[in-house]
Amino acid sequence: MPEGFKLDTPRVEDGAAIWRIARDSRTLDLNSSYSYLLWCRDFAATSVVARDDEGAPAAFVTGYIRPDRPDTLLVWQVAVDDAHRGRGLAAALLDGLTTRIAREQGVSRLETTITADNAASNRLFSSFAERHGAPHRREVLFDAALFPEQGHEPEVLHRIGPFTTPAPCL
């Protein structure tokens, strides 16, 4: 984890800050502020935040275990506050979350969807697969025609795994 930050489980009180980080990312599909509050309540165990020195969320990863695939973590969103970009927070959060979930819940696979034009997310998940020595497959999950709004890019499903987690630091 980059210096000055710590990994933590999101709390309901973090919902507004996480919503603002998502909104300000200008790349994520923004959900309602209510959904981020629910996410911090109902999916906190499969999500993570990076807190700055003052304890405020600086970045987050939200995810859930797929009901039909209990060995698979679906990563819903990843975002880093503008002021903290370029420090490796997204990769540290993703590694920390998957390590915790693998140990606690036996997860060995990761899925996410990314549009082709989101270069940062494509790099993040490709580098995750490389760091963990895991196969990385891609296929269109939701074609653009499925979305009700004009201009939505196809969502490409990234399937990574099985992956290995690093040994615990003693």
C-alpha positions as CSV (number, residue, x, y, z in Angstrom):
1,M,0.0,0.0,0.0
2,P,1.4,3.4,-0.9
3,E,2.7,5.4,2.1
4,G,0.0,7.6,3.8
5,F,-2.9,5.2,3.1
6,K,-4.4,2.2,4.7
7,L,-6.8,-0.4,3.4
8,D,-10.2,-0.6,5.2
9,T,-13.7,-2.0,4.9
10,P,-16.1,0.7,3.7
11,R,-18.7,1.9,6.2
12,V,-22.1,3.4,5.4
13,E,-20.7,6.8,6.4
14,D,-18.3,6.5,3.4
15,G,-21.1,6.2,0.9
16,A,-21.3,9.9,0.0
17,A,-17.5,10.2,-0.4
18,I,-17.4,7.1,-2.6
19,W,-20.3,8.5,-4.7
20,R,-18.3,11.8,-5.1
21,I,-15.1,9.9,-6.2
22,A,-17.2,7.9,-8.7
23,R,-18.8,11.0,-10.0
24,D,-15.5,12.9,-10.3
25,S,-13.9,10.0,-12.1
26,R,-15.7,11.0,-15.4
27,T,-15.3,7.4,-16.6
28,L,-17.6,5.3,-14.4
29,D,-21.3,4.9,-14.9
30,L,-22.5,6.9,-11.9
31,N,-25.1,5.1,-9.7
32,S,-27.4,6.9,-7.4
33,S,-26.0,8.1,-4.1
34,Y,-28.4,5.8,-2.4
35,S,-26.9,2.8,-4.1
36,Y,-23.4,3.6,-2.7
37,L,-24.9,3.8,0.8
38,L,-26.4,0.3,0.2
39,W,-23.2,-0.9,-1.3
40,C,-21.3,0.1,1.9
41,R,-23.8,-1.7,4.0
42,D,-24.6,-4.8,2.1
43,F,-21.3,-5.5,0.2
44,A,-18.7,-4.0,2.5
45,A,-17.2,-7.5,3.1
46,T,-16.4,-7.7,-0.6
47,S,-15.3,-4.1,-1.1
48,V,-12.4,-2.0,0.1
49,V,-11.5,1.7,0.5
50,A,-8.1,3.4,0.8
51,R,-8.1,5.9,3.6
52,D,-5.8,8.9,3.7
53,D,-4.0,10.1,6.8
54,E,-7.2,11.8,8.0
55,G,-9.3,8.7,7.5
56,A,-11.2,9.9,4.5
57,P,-11.8,7.6,1.5
58,A,-9.2,8.4,-1.2
59,A,-10.1,5.4,-3.5
60,F,-12.4,2.4,-3.5
61,V,-13.1,-1.0,-5.1
62,T,-16.7,-2.3,-4.9
63,G,-17.4,-6.0,-5.6
64,Y,-19.5,-9.0,-4.8
65,I,-19.3,-12.7,-4.9
66,R,-21.3,-14.1,-7.9
67,P,-24.2,-16.1,-6.5
68,D,-23.8,-18.8,-9.2
69,R,-20.0,-18.9,-8.9
70,P,-18.9,-18.6,-5.2
71,D,-15.2,-18.8,-6.3
72,T,-15.6,-15.6,-8.3
73,L,-15.4,-12.0,-7.2
74,L,-17.2,-9.6,-9.6
75,V,-15.5,-6.2,-9.4
76,W,-18.2,-3.5,-9.9
77,Q,-16.2,-0.3,-9.8
78,V,-12.7,1.0,-9.1
79,A,-12.0,4.7,-8.6
80,V,-9.3,6.9,-7.2
81,D,-9.8,10.5,-6.1
82,D,-8.1,12.9,-8.5
83,A,-5.8,14.2,-5.8
84,H,-4.4,10.7,-5.2
85,R,-4.0,9.3,-8.8
86,G,-0.7,7.9,-10.0
87,R,0.4,6.4,-6.7
88,G,-0.6,2.8,-7.4
89,L,-3.7,2.9,-5.1
90,A,-6.0,1.1,-7.5
91,A,-3.6,-1.9,-7.9
92,A,-2.9,-2.0,-4.1
93,L,-6.7,-2.0,-3.4
94,L,-7.4,-4.7,-5.9
95,D,-4.5,-6.9,-4.6
96,G,-5.5,-6.3,-1.0
97,L,-9.2,-7.1,-1.6
98,T,-8.6,-10.2,-3.6
99,T,-6.0,-11.5,-1.1
100,R,-8.6,-11.0,1.8
101,I,-11.5,-12.5,-0.2
102,A,-9.4,-15.4,-1.3
103,R,-8.4,-16.2,2.3
104,E,-11.8,-15.6,3.9
105,Q,-14.1,-16.9,1.2
106,G,-12.0,-19.1,-1.1
107,V,-12.3,-16.9,-4.2
108,S,-9.7,-17.7,-6.9
109,R,-11.3,-15.9,-9.9
110,L,-12.1,-12.3,-10.7
111,E,-14.5,-10.8,-13.2
112,T,-15.2,-7.3,-14.3
113,T,-16.5,-5.5,-17.3
114,I,-14.7,-2.6,-19.0
115,T,-15.5,-0.6,-22.1
116,A,-12.7,-0.7,-24.7
117,D,-12.1,3.1,-24.4
118,N,-11.2,2.8,-20.6
119,A,-7.4,2.4,-21.0
120,A,-6.7,2.8,-17.3
121,S,-9.0,0.0,-16.2
122,N,-7.8,-2.2,-19.1
123,R,-4.2,-1.7,-17.9
124,L,-5.2,-2.3,-14.2
125,F,-6.8,-5.6,-14.8
126,S,-4.2,-6.8,-17.3
127,S,-1.4,-6.0,-14.8
128,F,-3.4,-7.8,-12.0
129,A,-3.5,-10.9,-14.1
130,E,0.3,-10.7,-14.8
131,R,1.2,-10.1,-11.2
132,H,-0.9,-13.1,-10.1
133,G,0.2,-15.4,-12.9
134,A,-3.4,-15.9,-14.0
135,P,-5.0,-16.5,-17.3
136,H,-6.9,-13.4,-18.6
137,R,-9.8,-13.9,-21.1
138,R,-12.0,-11.2,-22.7
139,E,-15.4,-11.4,-24.4
140,V,-18.2,-8.9,-25.0
141,L,-20.8,-9.5,-22.3
142,F,-23.3,-6.7,-23.1
143,D,-23.4,-5.4,-26.6
144,A,-24.0,-1.6,-27.1
145,A,-27.5,-2.4,-28.5
146,L,-28.6,-3.7,-25.1
147,F,-28.2,-0.4,-23.3
148,P,-31.2,2.0,-23.4
149,E,-29.1,5.1,-23.7
150,Q,-27.5,6.1,-27.0
151,G,-23.7,5.8,-27.3
152,H,-23.0,3.3,-24.5
153,E,-20.0,1.3,-25.5
154,P,-20.1,-2.5,-25.3
155,E,-19.1,-3.9,-21.9
156,V,-16.3,-6.4,-22.3
157,L,-16.1,-9.2,-19.7
158,H,-12.7,-9.8,-18.3
159,R,-12.3,-13.2,-16.6
160,I,-9.1,-13.6,-14.6
161,G,-8.1,-16.8,-12.9
162,P,-7.6,-18.9,-11.2
163,F,-5.1,-16.7,-9.5
164,T,-2.8,-17.2,-6.6
165,T,-2.5,-15.0,-3.6
166,P,0.8,-13.9,-2.0
167,A,1.9,-15.6,1.2
168,P,1.1,-13.5,4.3
169,C,3.8,-11.1,5.5
170,L,5.1,-12.2,8.9
